[in-house]
Amino acid sequence: MSDYKVSKEAFVSGMTGSSVGHINLVSAAALASIALHSALRSRFPSTKPANFAVEWLILVAPLLLSVTLFANSPWVLILSLLFPTGLLLLIPRRESGTPLPSPLDTSPKHPLSPDPNSGSVIIGQLPAVTVYRSHMMLMTMLSILAVDFPVFPRSLAKCETFGVSLMDLGVGSFVFAQGLVSAIPLLKDPSHLSQPMIPKIATVLRKIWPILALGLIRVILVKGTDYPEHVTEYGVHWNFFITLALLPVFQVLLHPFIASMPISLLAVLCALTHQLMLSWTGLQNFVLSAPRTNIVSANKEGIVSLFGYLSIHLLGLSAGTIILPPSPNYFRRQQQAHATRRRKDSNADAYQPNKPRKSVIHREDDRTATELISYAVVWWSLMLITSWAKVGGGVSRRLVNLPYILWVAAYNTTFILGYLLLELFFFPSPFSKSIYSPTSKLKVQVDTIADAQAQLEPRRGPPLLEAVNRNSLVLFLLANVLTGLINLTVPTMYTSDAMAMVILSAYALSVTAVAWAARGRRIWRI
């Protein structure tokens, strides 16, 4: 083993982290950048295609600065973004409800936007989710390379065992986002939960095998190139790709439970079970101190943390059933209707979720925001209680214990809420709020296809973030390859801050340029 490899592994090991407040401030730069972008677009609309350089400077550069030069004083960066935003707010906005200046994807394959002429239930798009997933991916891609340079504060690097840091939060957020989008099949067809298990598992295996293969390829490449690795993250052979590949399989196995109880409750029960196993069976001591004598103990972190990550995945799934549909209680009503239909005779005139309907389901983002606030308060409260009580020894990404699970849920719920509130503030639309009759004061639905199309068209996010979101997995793979190449050719831990920023900027430009070049199409469908 080379001296540089030993020094490099020591450079990213033994970290104790930062504070939750500091991490929230660093992350808030993403919200501030979206506020500035939204202020510009709402005050100076343009029919011309968006400019990549402008998009990059407003949406990507602040993220890079927040984890490097401004990481120790994030409030300076936030204020520098909010000041011009405040000035722009003094200018009258364009007419409310005008579509965002980005191309509309009219592909009939969009999972939540059926063709209005098909007669099926129409569910509008939600830019807040696109922005959230894109920013999460960008922060992850920036951090995996930036951590190898001294310009990236050690307090933001992954903690060795206990503590909180930005990179610890990143892996959990990745899993949370994976769970969130996995709600789409359940929203399209609630009967999916009660369908035969074997065909569903076979379908999932066909989808996840490329990710699993990537995990195995990464093991071979890391071992074959003597690449510096942090064994206590996942183990000797395990890596994050393997975890991501296995979680959808476990979700399918839990479908009978998901069909019969609230998903958030199931997630909490899984988290509690995981914590009890850690605390009462000696599993925690096994992970932290057992020698690596066989294939299981060699990969003890990856194996033991899998159940904790499953809890985070389920919490993301629960959030997806609230955020993605037009109303936060839409999925619950669909489940109840499906259960009623199954209890009745097949010829009974009961509600059928797959039956074409003429009415349009109106988005109620104001109600969604209210429900997200409730969940955020619950998760933050539970996280603070468990942290104060030192449950499991404190927050631990290595163990994925109960405090860590609650922290990931609280953080992601809060920031999705933040993006949603910014959207409602800068682009208010009559099609994104509940509508009540002026006479009866009762909530009413829109009933025409024209109204449905009107509520679908405006709901697009920033073009660059749309592009990142569309090919996020490909970009993540590209970022990993570039990170490896840079680390093999540049002595990153001895690089000056100025040179590090040049390299990181070129890296960020390269990855996002690929996304921009491929916007409007998916490079690799999984």
HELIX and SHEET records of a PDB file:
HELIX    1   1 ASP A    3  PHE A   11  1                                   9    
HELIX    2   2 VAL A   20  ARG A   43  1                                  24    
HELIX    3   3 PHE A   52  LEU A   59  1                                   8    
HELIX    4   4 ALA A   61  SER A   66  1                                   6    
HELIX    5   5 PRO A   74  LEU A   89  1                                  16    
HELIX    6   6 PRO A  116  SER A  118  5                                   3    
HELIX    7   7 PRO A  127  ALA A  146  1                                  20    
HELIX    8   8 ARG A  154  LEU A  156  5                                   3    
HELIX    9   9 LEU A  166  VAL A  181  1                                  16    
HELIX   10  10 ILE A  184  LYS A  188  1                                   5    
HELIX   11  11 PRO A  190  SER A  194  5                                   5    
HELIX   12  12 MET A  197  THR A  225  1                                  29    
HELIX   13  13 VAL A  231  TYR A  234  1                                   4    
HELIX   14  14 PHE A  240  LEU A  253  1                                  14    
HELIX   15  15 HIS A  255  ILE A  258  1                                   4    
HELIX   16  16 ILE A  263  TRP A  280  1                                  18    
HELIX   17  17 LEU A  283  SER A  289  1                                   7    
HELIX   18  18 ILE A  295  ALA A  298  1                                   4    
HELIX   19  19 LYS A  300  ILE A  323  1                                  24    
HELIX   20  20 TYR A  330  ARG A  343  1                                  14    
HELIX   21  21 ASP A  365  TRP A  388  1                                  24    
HELIX   22  22 VAL A  391  GLY A  393  5                                   3    
HELIX   23  23 LEU A  402  PHE A  426  1                                  25    
HELIX   24  24 ILE A  449  LEU A  456  1                                   8    
HELIX   25  25 PRO A  463  ARG A  470  1                                   8    
HELIX   26  26 SER A  472  THR A  489  1                                  18    
HELIX   27  27 THR A  492  TYR A  494  5                                   3    
HELIX   28  28 ASP A  497  ALA A  517  1                                  21    
SHEET    1   A 2 ILE A 435  TYR A 436  0                                        
SHEET    2   A 2 LYS A 443  VAL A 444 -1                                        
END                                                                             
